[in-house]
Amino acid sequence: MKKKLIVSGCSFTEKNYKSASLPHLDCLWPKWPELLGNKLNMDVINLGFSGAGNRYILQTLIESIERTPKDEIGLVIAAWSQ
């Protein structure tokens, strides 16, 4: 079983980011959590959300860590927005 990479952050982290100022811009390229997960051979839990602040980032990581069996967690990254 692959370990899990758990990440949370703002728009730089969000897998399905869409630009509000440039709605026609294609943003479907792989974001850094997916690229890192591939390099580390880990399943990615990407909690990133556009406009997220540090409180959201911390809270979503805590909740995900609590729900995930500890032996399945490989790495946790908080991509602080401020």
PyMOL Python script that loads the backbone (N, CA, C, O; Angstrom):
from pymol import cmd

cmd.read_pdbstr("""\
ATOM      1  N   MET A   1       0.835  -1.176   0.000  1.00  0.00           N
ATOM      2  CA  MET A   1       0.000   0.000   0.000  1.00  0.00           C
ATOM      3  C   MET A   1       0.888   1.252   0.000  1.00  0.00           C
ATOM      4  O   MET A   1       1.878   1.327   0.728  1.00  0.00           O
ATOM      5  N   LYS A   2       0.513   2.224  -0.828  1.00  0.00           N
ATOM      6  CA  LYS A   2       1.262   3.482  -0.887  1.00  0.00           C
ATOM      7  C   LYS A   2       0.954   4.340   0.329  1.00  0.00           C
ATOM      8  O   LYS A   2      -0.170   4.349   0.831  1.00  0.00           O
ATOM      9  N   LYS A   3       1.950   5.050   0.789  1.00  0.00           N
ATOM     10  CA  LYS A   3       1.757   6.041   1.853  1.00  0.00           C
ATOM     11  C   LYS A   3       1.017   7.242   1.262  1.00  0.00           C
ATOM     12  O   LYS A   3       0.947   7.410   0.044  1.00  0.00           O
ATOM     13  N   LYS A   4       0.473   8.062   2.140  1.00  0.00           N
ATOM     14  CA  LYS A   4      -0.275   9.237   1.704  1.00  0.00           C
ATOM     15  C   LYS A   4       0.518  10.517   1.940  1.00  0.00           C
ATOM     16  O   LYS A   4       1.142  10.700   2.985  1.00  0.00           O
ATOM     17  N   LEU A   5       0.477  11.386   0.953  1.00  0.00           N
ATOM     18  CA  LEU A   5       1.010  12.742   1.055  1.00  0.00           C
ATOM     19  C   LEU A   5      -0.197  13.640   1.269  1.00  0.00           C
ATOM     20  O   LEU A   5      -1.058  13.745   0.395  1.00  0.00           O
ATOM     21  N   ILE A   6      -0.265  14.287   2.426  1.00  0.00           N
ATOM     22  CA  ILE A   6      -1.392  15.155   2.758  1.00  0.00           C
ATOM     23  C   ILE A   6      -0.913  16.594   2.689  1.00  0.00           C
ATOM     24  O   ILE A   6       0.034  16.974   3.378  1.00  0.00           O
ATOM     25  N   VAL A   7      -1.571  17.397   1.852  1.00  0.00           N
ATOM     26  CA  VAL A   7      -1.175  18.799   1.692  1.00  0.00           C
ATOM     27  C   VAL A   7      -2.404  19.699   1.758  1.00  0.00           C
ATOM     28  O   VAL A   7      -3.505  19.311   1.367  1.00  0.00           O
ATOM     29  N   SER A   8      -2.186  20.901   2.258  1.00  0.00           N
ATOM     30  CA  SER A   8      -3.226  21.927   2.225  1.00  0.00           C
ATOM     31  C   SER A   8      -2.545  23.256   1.960  1.00  0.00           C
ATOM     32  O   SER A   8      -1.410  23.485   2.375  1.00  0.00           O
ATOM     33  N   GLY A   9      -3.254  24.122   1.265  1.00  0.00           N
ATOM     34  CA  GLY A   9      -2.706  25.426   0.925  1.00  0.00           C
ATOM     35  C   GLY A   9      -3.736  26.260   0.185  1.00  0.00           C
ATOM     36  O   GLY A   9      -4.933  25.972   0.224  1.00  0.00           O
ATOM     37  N   CYS A  10      -3.263  27.288  -0.483  1.00  0.00           N
ATOM     38  CA  CYS A  10      -4.142  28.218  -1.203  1.00  0.00           C
ATOM     39  C   CYS A  10      -4.193  27.841  -2.687  1.00  0.00           C
ATOM     40  O   CYS A  10      -4.034  26.671  -3.035  1.00  0.00           O
ATOM     41  N   SER A  11      -4.410  28.817  -3.548  1.00  0.00           N
ATOM     42  CA  SER A  11      -4.580  28.552  -4.981  1.00  0.00           C
ATOM     43  C   SER A  11      -3.355  27.903  -5.627  1.00  0.00           C
ATOM     44  O   SER A  11      -3.495  27.193  -6.623  1.00  0.00           O
ATOM     45  N   PHE A  12      -2.168  28.130  -5.086  1.00  0.00           N
ATOM     46  CA  PHE A  12      -0.980  27.486  -5.639  1.00  0.00           C
ATOM     47  C   PHE A  12      -1.016  25.970  -5.429  1.00  0.00           C
ATOM     48  O   PHE A  12      -0.318  25.226  -6.118  1.00  0.00           O
ATOM     49  N   THR A  13      -1.825  25.524  -4.483  1.00  0.00           N
ATOM     50  CA  THR A  13      -1.930  24.117  -4.132  1.00  0.00           C
ATOM     51  C   THR A  13      -3.163  23.458  -4.728  1.00  0.00           C
ATOM     52  O   THR A  13      -3.141  22.260  -5.013  1.00  0.00           O
ATOM     53  N   GLU A  14      -4.238  24.216  -4.923  1.00  0.00           N
ATOM     54  CA  GLU A  14      -5.522  23.653  -5.343  1.00  0.00           C
ATOM     55  C   GLU A  14      -5.426  22.915  -6.680  1.00  0.00           C
ATOM     56  O   GLU A  14      -4.979  23.473  -7.683  1.00  0.00           O
ATOM     57  N   LYS A  15      -5.849  21.667  -6.673  1.00  0.00           N
ATOM     58  CA  LYS A  15      -5.757  20.823  -7.869  1.00  0.00           C
ATOM     59  C   LYS A  15      -6.625  21.352  -9.006  1.00  0.00           C
ATOM     60  O   LYS A  15      -6.213  21.326 -10.166  1.00  0.00           O
ATOM     61  N   ASN A  16      -7.813  21.827  -8.684  1.00  0.00           N
ATOM     62  CA  ASN A  16      -8.769  22.263  -9.710  1.00  0.00           C
ATOM     63  C   ASN A  16      -8.879  23.782  -9.769  1.00  0.00           C
ATOM     64  O   ASN A  16      -9.972  24.314  -9.969  1.00  0.00           O
ATOM     65  N   TYR A  17      -7.778  24.476  -9.600  1.00  0.00           N
ATOM     66  CA  TYR A  17      -7.763  25.941  -9.611  1.00  0.00           C
ATOM     67  C   TYR A  17      -8.311  26.500 -10.922  1.00  0.00           C
ATOM     68  O   TYR A  17      -8.000  26.006 -12.006  1.00  0.00           O
ATOM     69  N   LYS A  18      -9.141  27.552 -10.795  1.00  0.00           N
ATOM     70  CA  LYS A  18      -9.636  28.304 -11.951  1.00  0.00           C
ATOM     71  C   LYS A  18      -9.384  29.774 -11.664  1.00  0.00           C
ATOM     72  O   LYS A  18      -9.723  30.265 -10.587  1.00  0.00           O
ATOM     73  N   SER A  19      -8.805  30.465 -12.600  1.00  0.00           N
ATOM     74  CA  SER A  19      -8.480  31.875 -12.435  1.00  0.00           C
ATOM     75  C   SER A  19      -9.748  32.722 -12.505  1.00  0.00           C
ATOM     76  O   SER A  19     -10.503  32.636 -13.474  1.00  0.00           O
ATOM     77  N   ALA A  20      -9.982  33.537 -11.479  1.00  0.00           N
ATOM     78  CA  ALA A  20     -11.135  34.442 -11.481  1.00  0.00           C
ATOM     79  C   ALA A  20     -10.899  35.602 -12.444  1.00  0.00           C
ATOM     80  O   ALA A  20     -11.830  36.062 -13.106  1.00  0.00           O
ATOM     81  N   SER A  21      -9.668  36.071 -12.522  1.00  0.00           N
ATOM     82  CA  SER A  21      -9.371  37.218 -13.380  1.00  0.00           C
ATOM     83  C   SER A  21      -9.169  36.829 -14.848  1.00  0.00           C
ATOM     84  O   SER A  21      -9.340  37.659 -15.741  1.00  0.00           O
ATOM     85  N   LEU A  22      -8.810  35.588 -15.093  1.00  0.00           N
ATOM     86  CA  LEU A  22      -8.625  35.086 -16.466  1.00  0.00           C
ATOM     87  C   LEU A  22      -9.396  33.780 -16.631  1.00  0.00           C
ATOM     88  O   LEU A  22      -8.786  32.714 -16.720  1.00  0.00           O
ATOM     89  N   PRO A  23     -10.736  33.845 -16.674  1.00  0.00           N
ATOM     90  CA  PRO A  23     -11.530  32.606 -16.696  1.00  0.00           C
ATOM     91  C   PRO A  23     -11.282  31.722 -17.914  1.00  0.00           C
ATOM     92  O   PRO A  23     -11.553  30.522 -17.866  1.00  0.00           O
ATOM     93  N   HIS A  24     -10.780  32.283 -18.989  1.00  0.00           N
ATOM     94  CA  HIS A  24     -10.494  31.493 -20.195  1.00  0.00           C
ATOM     95  C   HIS A  24      -9.164  30.732 -20.099  1.00  0.00           C
ATOM     96  O   HIS A  24      -8.887  29.872 -20.935  1.00  0.00           O
ATOM     97  N   LEU A  25      -8.355  31.037 -19.104  1.00  0.00           N
ATOM     98  CA  LEU A  25      -7.047  30.419 -18.941  1.00  0.00           C
ATOM     99  C   LEU A  25      -7.188  28.941 -18.561  1.00  0.00           C
ATOM    100  O   LEU A  25      -7.896  28.602 -17.613  1.00  0.00           O
ATOM    101  N   ASP A  26      -6.520  28.085 -19.294  1.00  0.00           N
ATOM    102  CA  ASP A  26      -6.525  26.655 -18.994  1.00  0.00           C
ATOM    103  C   ASP A  26      -5.547  26.390 -17.852  1.00  0.00           C
ATOM    104  O   ASP A  26      -4.336  26.541 -18.013  1.00  0.00           O
ATOM    105  N   CYS A  27      -6.075  26.001 -16.714  1.00  0.00           N
ATOM    106  CA  CYS A  27      -5.249  25.760 -15.512  1.00  0.00           C
ATOM    107  C   CYS A  27      -5.219  24.283 -15.141  1.00  0.00           C
ATOM    108  O   CYS A  27      -5.054  23.944 -13.969  1.00  0.00           O
ATOM    109  N   LEU A  28      -5.374  23.417 -16.108  1.00  0.00           N
ATOM    110  CA  LEU A  28      -5.463  21.987 -15.823  1.00  0.00           C
ATOM    111  C   LEU A  28      -4.109  21.285 -15.738  1.00  0.00           C
ATOM    112  O   LEU A  28      -4.060  20.055 -15.708  1.00  0.00           O
ATOM    113  N   TRP A  29      -3.014  22.037 -15.698  1.00  0.00           N
ATOM    114  CA  TRP A  29      -1.705  21.399 -15.560  1.00  0.00           C
ATOM    115  C   TRP A  29      -1.593  20.776 -14.172  1.00  0.00           C
ATOM    116  O   TRP A  29      -2.292  21.207 -13.255  1.00  0.00           O
ATOM    117  N   PRO A  30      -0.737  19.779 -13.992  1.00  0.00           N
ATOM    118  CA  PRO A  30      -0.570  19.163 -12.674  1.00  0.00           C
ATOM    119  C   PRO A  30       0.035  20.176 -11.692  1.00  0.00           C
ATOM    120  O   PRO A  30       1.018  20.848 -12.003  1.00  0.00           O
ATOM    121  N   LYS A  31      -0.558  20.269 -10.530  1.00  0.00           N
ATOM    122  CA  LYS A  31      -0.054  21.186  -9.494  1.00  0.00           C
ATOM    123  C   LYS A  31       1.027  20.480  -8.682  1.00  0.00           C
ATOM    124  O   LYS A  31       1.192  19.263  -8.775  1.00  0.00           O
ATOM    125  N   TRP A  32       1.759  21.255  -7.886  1.00  0.00           N
ATOM    126  CA  TRP A  32       2.924  20.712  -7.192  1.00  0.00           C
ATOM    127  C   TRP A  32       2.623  19.513  -6.293  1.00  0.00           C
ATOM    128  O   TRP A  32       3.466  18.619  -6.214  1.00  0.00           O
ATOM    129  N   PRO A  33       1.460  19.432  -5.602  1.00  0.00           N
ATOM    130  CA  PRO A  33       1.253  18.239  -4.766  1.00  0.00           C
ATOM    131  C   PRO A  33       1.208  16.944  -5.583  1.00  0.00           C
ATOM    132  O   PRO A  33       1.733  15.915  -5.159  1.00  0.00           O
ATOM    133  N   GLU A  34       0.578  17.007  -6.754  1.00  0.00           N
ATOM    134  CA  GLU A  34       0.516  15.815  -7.593  1.00  0.00           C
ATOM    135  C   GLU A  34       1.893  15.465  -8.159  1.00  0.00           C
ATOM    136  O   GLU A  34       2.251  14.290  -8.241  1.00  0.00           O
ATOM    137  N   LEU A  35       2.659  16.474  -8.544  1.00  0.00           N
ATOM    138  CA  LEU A  35       4.017  16.226  -9.039  1.00  0.00           C
ATOM    139  C   LEU A  35       4.891  15.608  -7.956  1.00  0.00           C
ATOM    140  O   LEU A  35       5.629  14.656  -8.212  1.00  0.00           O
ATOM    141  N   LEU A  36       4.804  16.160  -6.731  1.00  0.00           N
ATOM    142  CA  LEU A  36       5.585  15.626  -5.617  1.00  0.00           C
ATOM    143  C   LEU A  36       5.128  14.218  -5.258  1.00  0.00           C
ATOM    144  O   LEU A  36       5.949  13.338  -5.000  1.00  0.00           O
ATOM    145  N   GLY A  37       3.821  14.011  -5.242  1.00  0.00           N
ATOM    146  CA  GLY A  37       3.294  12.677  -4.947  1.00  0.00           C
ATOM    147  C   GLY A  37       3.801  11.637  -5.926  1.00  0.00           C
ATOM    148  O   GLY A  37       4.128  10.518  -5.530  1.00  0.00           O
ATOM    149  N   ASN A  38       3.870  11.993  -7.206  1.00  0.00           N
ATOM    150  CA  ASN A  38       4.418  11.072  -8.210  1.00  0.00           C
ATOM    151  C   ASN A  38       5.887  10.789  -7.950  1.00  0.00           C
ATOM    152  O   ASN A  38       6.320   9.639  -8.032  1.00  0.00           O
ATOM    153  N   LYS A  39       6.661  11.823  -7.637  1.00  0.00           N
ATOM    154  CA  LYS A  39       8.104  11.640  -7.367  1.00  0.00           C
ATOM    155  C   LYS A  39       8.341  10.750  -6.152  1.00  0.00           C
ATOM    156  O   LYS A  39       9.270   9.943  -6.135  1.00  0.00           O
ATOM    157  N   LEU A  40       7.482  10.907  -5.122  1.00  0.00           N
ATOM    158  CA  LEU A  40       7.647  10.147  -3.882  1.00  0.00           C
ATOM    159  C   LEU A  40       6.879   8.826  -3.891  1.00  0.00           C
ATOM    160  O   LEU A  40       6.926   8.070  -2.921  1.00  0.00           O
ATOM    161  N   ASN A  41       6.171   8.550  -4.992  1.00  0.00           N
ATOM    162  CA  ASN A  41       5.345   7.350  -5.108  1.00  0.00           C
ATOM    163  C   ASN A  41       4.329   7.270  -3.966  1.00  0.00           C
ATOM    164  O   ASN A  41       4.200   6.241  -3.303  1.00  0.00           O
ATOM    165  N   MET A  42       3.611   8.379  -3.751  1.00  0.00           N
ATOM    166  CA  MET A  42       2.599   8.455  -2.700  1.00  0.00           C
ATOM    167  C   MET A  42       1.254   8.846  -3.297  1.00  0.00           C
ATOM    168  O   MET A  42       1.182   9.537  -4.313  1.00  0.00           O
ATOM    169  N   ASP A  43       0.187   8.387  -2.641  1.00  0.00           N
ATOM    170  CA  ASP A  43      -1.155   8.855  -2.969  1.00  0.00           C
ATOM    171  C   ASP A  43      -1.318  10.248  -2.373  1.00  0.00           C
ATOM    172  O   ASP A  43      -0.880  10.500  -1.250  1.00  0.00           O
ATOM    173  N   VAL A  44      -1.944  11.149  -3.117  1.00  0.00           N
ATOM    174  CA  VAL A  44      -2.051  12.543  -2.688  1.00  0.00           C
ATOM    175  C   VAL A  44      -3.451  12.850  -2.163  1.00  0.00           C
ATOM    176  O   VAL A  44      -4.455  12.546  -2.808  1.00  0.00           O
ATOM    177  N   ILE A  45      -3.495  13.453  -0.986  1.00  0.00           N
ATOM    178  CA  ILE A  45      -4.718  14.042  -0.454  1.00  0.00           C
ATOM    179  C   ILE A  45      -4.481  15.542  -0.523  1.00  0.00           C
ATOM    180  O   ILE A  45      -3.772  16.109   0.308  1.00  0.00           O
ATOM    181  N   ASN A  46      -5.083  16.178  -1.525  1.00  0.00           N
ATOM    182  CA  ASN A  46      -4.861  17.606  -1.775  1.00  0.00           C
ATOM    183  C   ASN A  46      -6.059  18.383  -1.248  1.00  0.00           C
ATOM    184  O   ASN A  46      -7.158  18.294  -1.797  1.00  0.00           O
ATOM    185  N   LEU A  47      -5.842  19.142  -0.183  1.00  0.00           N
ATOM    186  CA  LEU A  47      -6.896  19.909   0.472  1.00  0.00           C
ATOM    187  C   LEU A  47      -6.841  21.386   0.099  1.00  0.00           C
ATOM    188  O   LEU A  47      -7.555  22.200   0.684  1.00  0.00           O
ATOM    189  N   GLY A  48      -5.999  21.737  -0.868  1.00  0.00           N
ATOM    190  CA  GLY A  48      -5.824  23.126  -1.267  1.00  0.00           C
ATOM    191  C   GLY A  48      -7.116  23.772  -1.731  1.00  0.00           C
ATOM    192  O   GLY A  48      -7.966  23.126  -2.344  1.00  0.00           O
ATOM    193  N   PHE A  49      -7.253  25.067  -1.429  1.00  0.00           N
ATOM    194  CA  PHE A  49      -8.451  25.816  -1.784  1.00  0.00           C
ATOM    195  C   PHE A  49      -8.064  27.256  -2.082  1.00  0.00           C
ATOM    196  O   PHE A  49      -7.394  27.908  -1.281  1.00  0.00           O
ATOM    197  N   SER A  50      -8.488  27.740  -3.230  1.00  0.00           N
ATOM    198  CA  SER A  50      -8.162  29.105  -3.636  1.00  0.00           C
ATOM    199  C   SER A  50      -8.685  30.116  -2.615  1.00  0.00           C
ATOM    200  O   SER A  50      -9.861  30.087  -2.252  1.00  0.00           O
ATOM    201  N   GLY A  51      -7.817  31.000  -2.159  1.00  0.00           N
ATOM    202  CA  GLY A  51      -8.189  32.013  -1.181  1.00  0.00           C
ATOM    203  C   GLY A  51      -8.081  31.540   0.259  1.00  0.00           C
ATOM    204  O   GLY A  51      -8.401  32.290   1.180  1.00  0.00           O
ATOM    205  N   ALA A  52      -7.636  30.312   0.465  1.00  0.00           N
ATOM    206  CA  ALA A  52      -7.546  29.767   1.819  1.00  0.00           C
ATOM    207  C   ALA A  52      -6.497  30.505   2.639  1.00  0.00           C
ATOM    208  O   ALA A  52      -5.423  30.850   2.145  1.00  0.00           O
ATOM    209  N   GLY A  53      -6.829  30.733   3.882  1.00  0.00           N
ATOM    210  CA  GLY A  53      -5.882  31.333   4.818  1.00  0.00           C
ATOM    211  C   GLY A  53      -5.260  30.258   5.685  1.00  0.00           C
ATOM    212  O   GLY A  53      -5.575  29.075   5.560  1.00  0.00           O
ATOM    213  N   ASN A  54      -4.373  30.688   6.562  1.00  0.00           N
ATOM    214  CA  ASN A  54      -3.654  29.732   7.405  1.00  0.00           C
ATOM    215  C   ASN A  54      -4.570  28.950   8.340  1.00  0.00           C
ATOM    216  O   ASN A  54      -4.290  27.790   8.644  1.00  0.00           O
ATOM    217  N   ARG A  55      -5.651  29.559   8.799  1.00  0.00           N
ATOM    218  CA  ARG A  55      -6.587  28.842   9.678  1.00  0.00           C
ATOM    219  C   ARG A  55      -7.214  27.654   8.936  1.00  0.00           C
ATOM    220  O   ARG A  55      -7.293  26.551   9.476  1.00  0.00           O
ATOM    221  N   TYR A  56      -7.659  27.889   7.692  1.00  0.00           N
ATOM    222  CA  TYR A  56      -8.222  26.807   6.870  1.00  0.00           C
ATOM    223  C   TYR A  56      -7.176  25.716   6.663  1.00  0.00           C
ATOM    224  O   TYR A  56      -7.468  24.530   6.819  1.00  0.00           O
ATOM    225  N   ILE A  57      -5.966  26.119   6.313  1.00  0.00           N
ATOM    226  CA  ILE A  57      -4.896  25.164   6.037  1.00  0.00           C
ATOM    227  C   ILE A  57      -4.641  24.275   7.250  1.00  0.00           C
ATOM    228  O   ILE A  57      -4.571  23.053   7.125  1.00  0.00           O
ATOM    229  N   LEU A  58      -4.502  24.885   8.417  1.00  0.00           N
ATOM    230  CA  LEU A  58      -4.261  24.119   9.636  1.00  0.00           C
ATOM    231  C   LEU A  58      -5.436  23.204   9.960  1.00  0.00           C
ATOM    232  O   LEU A  58      -5.240  22.025  10.254  1.00  0.00           O
ATOM    233  N   GLN A  59      -6.644  23.734   9.909  1.00  0.00           N
ATOM    234  CA  GLN A  59      -7.823  22.954  10.275  1.00  0.00           C
ATOM    235  C   GLN A  59      -8.024  21.745   9.361  1.00  0.00           C
ATOM    236  O   GLN A  59      -8.314  20.650   9.842  1.00  0.00           O
ATOM    237  N   THR A  60      -7.873  21.934   8.054  1.00  0.00           N
ATOM    238  CA  THR A  60      -8.071  20.808   7.141  1.00  0.00           C
ATOM    239  C   THR A  60      -6.990  19.739   7.320  1.00  0.00           C
ATOM    240  O   THR A  60      -7.265  18.546   7.193  1.00  0.00           O
ATOM    241  N   LEU A  61      -5.768  20.171   7.614  1.00  0.00           N
ATOM    242  CA  LEU A  61      -4.708  19.187   7.861  1.00  0.00           C
ATOM    243  C   LEU A  61      -4.988  18.388   9.127  1.00  0.00           C
ATOM    244  O   LEU A  61      -4.853  17.165   9.137  1.00  0.00           O
ATOM    245  N   ILE A  62      -5.377  19.079  10.192  1.00  0.00           N
ATOM    246  CA  ILE A  62      -5.678  18.384  11.451  1.00  0.00           C
ATOM    247  C   ILE A  62      -6.790  17.365  11.243  1.00  0.00           C
ATOM    248  O   ILE A  62      -6.678  16.220  11.681  1.00  0.00           O
ATOM    249  N   GLU A  63      -7.867  17.781  10.573  1.00  0.00           N
ATOM    250  CA  GLU A  63      -8.992  16.869  10.340  1.00  0.00           C
ATOM    251  C   GLU A  63      -8.578  15.664   9.494  1.00  0.00           C
ATOM    252  O   GLU A  63      -8.990  14.538   9.775  1.00  0.00           O
ATOM    253  N   SER A  64      -7.773  15.893   8.470  1.00  0.00           N
ATOM    254  CA  SER A  64      -7.337  14.798   7.615  1.00  0.00           C
ATOM    255  C   SER A  64      -6.395  13.844   8.359  1.00  0.00           C
ATOM    256  O   SER A  64      -6.480  12.627   8.197  1.00  0.00           O
ATOM    257  N   ILE A  65      -5.515  14.397   9.159  1.00  0.00           N
ATOM    258  CA  ILE A  65      -4.595  13.561   9.952  1.00  0.00           C
ATOM    259  C   ILE A  65      -5.378  12.704  10.936  1.00  0.00           C
ATOM    260  O   ILE A  65      -5.059  11.531  11.133  1.00  0.00           O
ATOM    261  N   GLU A  66      -6.399  13.284  11.551  1.00  0.00           N
ATOM    262  CA  GLU A  66      -7.210  12.535  12.516  1.00  0.00           C
ATOM    263  C   GLU A  66      -7.989  11.394  11.847  1.00  0.00           C
ATOM    264  O   GLU A  66      -8.203  10.351  12.464  1.00  0.00           O
ATOM    265  N   ARG A  67      -8.413  11.583  10.600  1.00  0.00           N
ATOM    266  CA  ARG A  67      -9.192  10.573   9.883  1.00  0.00           C
ATOM    267  C   ARG A  67      -8.333   9.479   9.244  1.00  0.00           C
ATOM    268  O   ARG A  67      -8.833   8.399   8.929  1.00  0.00           O
ATOM    269  N   THR A  68      -7.069   9.754   9.057  1.00  0.00           N
ATOM    270  CA  THR A  68      -6.195   8.827   8.333  1.00  0.00           C
ATOM    271  C   THR A  68      -5.405   7.965   9.317  1.00  0.00           C
ATOM    272  O   THR A  68      -4.781   8.501  10.232  1.00  0.00           O
ATOM    273  N   PRO A  69      -5.421   6.640   9.147  1.00  0.00           N
ATOM    274  CA  PRO A  69      -4.599   5.791  10.011  1.00  0.00           C
ATOM    275  C   PRO A  69      -3.128   6.236   9.951  1.00  0.00           C
ATOM    276  O   PRO A  69      -2.589   6.473   8.870  1.00  0.00           O
ATOM    277  N   LYS A  70      -2.506   6.342  11.094  1.00  0.00           N
ATOM    278  CA  LYS A  70      -1.148   6.901  11.186  1.00  0.00           C
ATOM    279  C   LYS A  70      -0.126   6.130  10.356  1.00  0.00           C
ATOM    280  O   LYS A  70       0.811   6.728   9.828  1.00  0.00           O
ATOM    281  N   ASP A  71      -0.288   4.824  10.233  1.00  0.00           N
ATOM    282  CA  ASP A  71       0.678   4.042   9.453  1.00  0.00           C
ATOM    283  C   ASP A  71       0.525   4.254   7.952  1.00  0.00           C
ATOM    284  O   ASP A  71       1.354   3.772   7.180  1.00  0.00           O
ATOM    285  N   GLU A  72      -0.529   4.973   7.513  1.00  0.00           N
ATOM    286  CA  GLU A  72      -0.728   5.272   6.100  1.00  0.00           C
ATOM    287  C   GLU A  72      -0.167   6.646   5.709  1.00  0.00           C
ATOM    288  O   GLU A  72      -0.066   6.956   4.522  1.00  0.00           O
ATOM    289  N   ILE A  73       0.193   7.459   6.686  1.00  0.00           N
ATOM    290  CA  ILE A  73       0.688   8.811   6.402  1.00  0.00           C
ATOM    291  C   ILE A  73       2.182   8.773   6.145  1.00  0.00           C
ATOM    292  O   ILE A  73       2.958   8.303   6.977  1.00  0.00           O
ATOM    293  N   GLY A  74       2.579   9.279   4.971  1.00  0.00           N
ATOM    294  CA  GLY A  74       3.996   9.352   4.637  1.00  0.00           C
ATOM    295  C   GLY A  74       4.578  10.721   4.875  1.00  0.00           C
ATOM    296  O   GLY A  74       5.720  10.852   5.316  1.00  0.00           O
ATOM    297  N   LEU A  75       3.782  11.759   4.579  1.00  0.00           N
ATOM    298  CA  LEU A  75       4.277  13.143   4.682  1.00  0.00           C
ATOM    299  C   LEU A  75       3.083  14.081   4.748  1.00  0.00           C
ATOM    300  O   LEU A  75       2.069  13.858   4.087  1.00  0.00           O
ATOM    301  N   VAL A  76       3.211  15.142   5.558  1.00  0.00           N
ATOM    302  CA  VAL A  76       2.192  16.192   5.649  1.00  0.00           C
ATOM    303  C   VAL A  76       2.875  17.523   5.386  1.00  0.00           C
ATOM    304  O   VAL A  76       3.919  17.823   5.966  1.00  0.00           O
ATOM    305  N   ILE A  77       2.268  18.329   4.494  1.00  0.00           N
ATOM    306  CA  ILE A  77       2.841  19.637   4.167  1.00  0.00           C
ATOM    307  C   ILE A  77       1.772  20.717   4.297  1.00  0.00           C
ATOM    308  O   ILE A  77       0.704  20.636   3.690  1.00  0.00           O
ATOM    309  N   ALA A  78       2.083  21.720   5.095  1.00  0.00           N
ATOM    310  CA  ALA A  78       1.246  22.918   5.186  1.00  0.00           C
ATOM    311  C   ALA A  78       1.897  23.981   4.312  1.00  0.00           C
ATOM    312  O   ALA A  78       2.986  24.466   4.618  1.00  0.00           O
ATOM    313  N   ALA A  79       1.228  24.337   3.230  1.00  0.00           N
ATOM    314  CA  ALA A  79       1.740  25.398   2.332  1.00  0.00           C
ATOM    315  C   ALA A  79       1.096  26.708   2.778  1.00  0.00           C
ATOM    316  O   ALA A  79       0.114  27.162   2.192  1.00  0.00           O
ATOM    317  N   TRP A  80       1.661  27.303   3.818  1.00  0.00           N
ATOM    318  CA  TRP A  80       1.093  28.504   4.433  1.00  0.00           C
ATOM    319  C   TRP A  80       0.897  29.601   3.406  1.00  0.00           C
ATOM    320  O   TRP A  80       1.724  29.792   2.515  1.00  0.00           O
ATOM    321  N   SER A  81      -0.201  30.315   3.542  1.00  0.00           N
ATOM    322  CA  SER A  81      -0.528  31.354   2.562  1.00  0.00           C
ATOM    323  C   SER A  81      -0.034  32.735   2.989  1.00  0.00           C
ATOM    324  O   SER A  81      -0.068  33.667   2.185  1.00  0.00           O
ATOM    325  N   GLN A  82       0.415  32.889   4.210  1.00  0.00           N
ATOM    326  CA  GLN A  82       0.863  34.200   4.691  1.00  0.00           C
ATOM    327  C   GLN A  82       2.181  34.080   5.413  1.00  0.00           C
ATOM    328  O   GLN A  82       2.717  35.081   5.890  1.00  0.00           O
TER     329      GLN A  82
END
""", "prot")
cmd.dss("prot")
cmd.show_as("cartoon", "prot")
cmd.util.cbc("prot")
cmd.orient("prot")
